[in-house]
Amino acid sequence: MPKNQFQRMVFAFITVLVTVHAYVFYSLYVVNGSTLRELTGAGSVLAAIRQQGGVYMFGQYLPIWAVVGIEFCFAYALELLIGSPCSFKLATKVFDPRETHPVLFESAIICATVGLMCPMMSFIAAWLYYPYYEGFHVLTLLANWLKLMCFNLPFAYFTQMFFIQPFVRTVFKAIFCHKPARLVLRFLGRTA
């Protein structure tokens, strides 16, 4: 896995790129999809978003690409500054990486990352998607944060553990592997 700062930045970039798209899709389609369709009377979520003029963020409607870009910037900064370094430290407090099976140790890092990033990004999302048209109240912000964490934590855990991280690790190995033929053979199920 990442061996230097540049590789850690690339690994975080790939992870956040995939994760932000998954979360925007999850938030718009799964969590809020039926509400968006009911409010606008549209037949699909994408039509509802188009009809209302975009996705509500910062008290205004923005295009989906802007929402993805804004969330990507926040998530990438948090992942580099807090998520990656702290999750590794938390995992090493429980497991010794030299004596623990790599799959178990990587799973511990994923769990720690989800445990750190989900509350932080949910808090940021509570600010970004706050219904400012109703006025601002701290208790509403905290209630929205708790609601977002309840929606996001199970999704974050299962997607990171079983889909996103295996995919990111495969892509990362393909980029930084010094013996690409071996990786291709291993991917195809043959031995080198």
C-alpha positions as CSV (number, residue, x, y, z in Angstrom):
1,M,0.0,0.0,0.0
2,P,1.2,3.7,0.1
3,K,4.8,3.9,1.0
4,N,5.4,7.7,0.8
5,Q,3.6,10.9,1.0
6,F,2.9,11.2,-2.7
7,Q,1.4,7.6,-2.8
8,R,-0.7,8.5,0.3
9,M,-2.0,11.6,-1.5
10,V,-2.8,9.5,-4.7
11,F,-4.5,6.8,-2.6
12,A,-6.6,9.4,-0.8
13,F,-7.5,11.1,-4.1
14,I,-8.8,7.9,-5.6
15,T,-10.7,7.0,-2.4
16,V,-12.3,10.4,-2.1
17,L,-13.1,10.6,-5.8
18,V,-15.0,7.3,-5.7
19,T,-16.5,7.9,-2.3
20,V,-17.9,11.4,-2.9
21,H,-19.7,10.3,-6.1
22,A,-21.2,7.3,-4.2
23,Y,-22.4,9.6,-1.4
24,V,-23.9,12.2,-3.6
25,F,-25.7,9.5,-5.5
26,Y,-26.8,7.9,-2.2
27,S,-28.0,11.2,-0.7
28,L,-29.9,12.3,-3.8
29,Y,-31.4,9.1,-4.9
30,V,-31.8,6.8,-1.9
31,V,-32.2,9.2,1.0
32,N,-34.0,12.2,-0.6
33,G,-35.1,10.8,-4.0
34,S,-38.8,10.2,-3.1
35,T,-39.1,13.6,-1.4
36,L,-37.6,15.4,-4.4
37,R,-40.0,13.6,-6.8
38,E,-43.0,14.4,-4.5
39,L,-42.1,18.1,-4.2
40,T,-41.7,18.6,-7.9
41,G,-44.1,16.0,-9.3
42,A,-41.3,14.7,-11.6
43,G,-41.0,11.1,-12.6
44,S,-37.3,10.7,-11.8
45,V,-34.9,12.1,-9.3
46,L,-32.7,13.7,-12.1
47,A,-35.8,15.3,-13.6
48,A,-36.8,16.6,-10.1
49,I,-33.3,18.1,-9.6
50,R,-33.4,19.8,-13.0
51,Q,-36.9,21.1,-12.4
52,Q,-36.0,22.7,-9.1
53,G,-32.8,24.2,-10.6
54,G,-30.2,22.0,-9.0
55,V,-29.3,20.6,-5.6
56,Y,-30.0,22.8,-2.5
57,M,-26.7,23.8,-0.9
58,F,-25.6,27.0,0.9
59,G,-29.1,28.3,0.7
60,Q,-29.3,28.2,-3.1
61,Y,-29.5,25.7,-5.9
62,L,-26.3,24.4,-7.5
63,P,-25.7,22.0,-10.3
64,I,-24.7,18.4,-9.3
65,W,-21.2,18.8,-10.6
66,A,-20.7,21.8,-8.2
67,V,-22.0,19.8,-5.3
68,V,-19.6,16.9,-6.1
69,G,-16.7,19.4,-6.4
70,I,-17.4,21.1,-3.1
71,E,-17.9,17.9,-1.2
72,F,-14.7,16.5,-2.9
73,C,-12.6,19.5,-1.6
74,F,-13.8,19.1,1.9
75,A,-13.5,15.3,2.0
76,Y,-10.0,15.3,0.4
77,A,-8.7,17.9,2.8
78,L,-10.1,16.1,5.8
79,E,-8.8,12.7,4.6
80,L,-5.3,14.0,4.2
81,L,-5.2,16.1,7.4
82,I,-7.2,13.9,9.8
83,G,-8.6,10.7,8.3
84,S,-5.6,8.9,7.0
85,P,-3.0,9.8,9.8
86,C,-5.4,9.3,12.7
87,S,-7.0,6.1,11.4
88,F,-3.6,4.5,11.0
89,K,-2.7,5.6,14.6
90,L,-6.0,4.2,15.9
91,A,-5.5,0.9,14.2
92,T,-1.9,0.6,15.5
93,K,-3.2,1.1,19.1
94,V,-5.3,-2.0,18.7
95,F,-3.2,-4.1,16.3
96,D,0.6,-4.5,15.7
97,P,0.9,-4.3,11.9
98,R,4.0,-6.6,12.0
99,E,2.1,-9.4,13.7
100,T,-1.4,-8.9,12.4
101,H,-2.7,-10.4,9.2
102,P,-2.7,-7.6,6.5
103,V,-6.5,-8.1,5.8
104,L,-7.4,-7.6,9.4
105,F,-5.1,-4.6,9.8
106,E,-6.5,-3.0,6.6
107,S,-10.0,-3.7,7.9
108,A,-9.1,-1.9,11.2
109,I,-7.9,1.1,9.2
110,I,-11.1,1.2,7.2
111,C,-13.2,1.0,10.3
112,A,-11.2,3.8,12.0
113,T,-11.4,5.9,8.8
114,V,-15.2,5.5,8.6
115,G,-15.5,6.2,12.3
116,L,-13.6,9.5,11.9
117,M,-14.7,10.7,8.4
118,C,-18.4,9.9,8.7
119,P,-19.1,12.3,11.6
120,M,-16.9,15.0,10.2
121,M,-18.4,14.9,6.7
122,S,-21.9,14.6,8.1
123,F,-21.3,17.7,10.2
124,I,-20.0,19.6,7.1
125,A,-23.0,18.3,5.1
126,A,-25.4,19.5,7.9
127,W,-23.9,23.0,7.4
128,L,-24.0,22.8,3.6
129,Y,-27.5,21.4,3.2
130,Y,-29.0,23.3,6.2
131,P,-32.5,24.8,5.4
132,Y,-31.4,28.4,5.7
133,Y,-34.7,29.6,4.3
134,E,-36.2,28.7,7.7
135,G,-33.7,30.7,9.6
136,F,-30.8,29.3,11.6
137,H,-31.0,27.4,14.9
138,V,-28.2,25.3,16.5
139,L,-30.6,22.6,17.6
140,T,-31.8,22.1,14.0
141,L,-28.2,21.9,12.9
142,L,-27.4,19.2,15.5
143,A,-30.6,17.3,14.7
144,N,-29.7,17.4,11.0
145,W,-26.1,16.2,11.9
146,L,-27.4,13.3,13.9
147,K,-29.9,12.4,11.1
148,L,-27.1,12.4,8.5
149,M,-24.9,10.3,10.7
150,C,-27.7,7.7,11.1
151,F,-28.2,7.6,7.3
152,N,-24.5,7.7,6.4
153,L,-22.7,5.5,8.9
154,P,-24.1,2.1,7.8
155,F,-23.7,3.0,4.1
156,A,-20.2,4.3,4.7
157,Y,-19.1,1.1,6.6
158,F,-20.4,-1.4,4.1
159,T,-19.4,0.4,0.9
160,Q,-15.9,1.2,2.2
161,M,-15.4,-2.3,3.6
162,F,-16.7,-4.3,0.7
163,F,-16.7,-2.2,-2.4
164,I,-14.8,1.1,-2.4
165,Q,-11.6,0.1,-0.6
166,P,-11.1,-3.2,-2.5
167,F,-11.6,-1.3,-5.8
168,V,-9.3,1.5,-4.7
169,R,-6.6,-0.9,-3.6
170,T,-6.8,-2.7,-6.9
171,V,-6.5,0.5,-8.9
172,F,-3.7,1.7,-6.6
173,K,-1.7,-1.5,-7.1
174,A,-2.2,-1.3,-10.8
175,I,-0.7,2.3,-10.8
176,F,2.2,1.7,-8.5
177,C,3.0,-2.0,-9.2
178,H,6.5,-2.5,-10.5
179,K,5.5,-5.7,-12.2
180,P,2.3,-5.0,-14.0
181,A,2.3,-8.4,-15.8
182,R,2.2,-10.2,-12.5
183,L,-0.7,-8.1,-11.3
184,V,-2.6,-8.8,-14.5
185,L,-2.0,-12.5,-14.2
186,R,-3.1,-12.4,-10.5
187,F,-6.2,-10.5,-11.5
188,L,-7.0,-13.1,-14.1
189,G,-6.5,-15.9,-11.6
190,R,-3.3,-17.3,-13.0
191,T,0.1,-17.5,-11.3
192,A,3.2,-15.9,-12.5
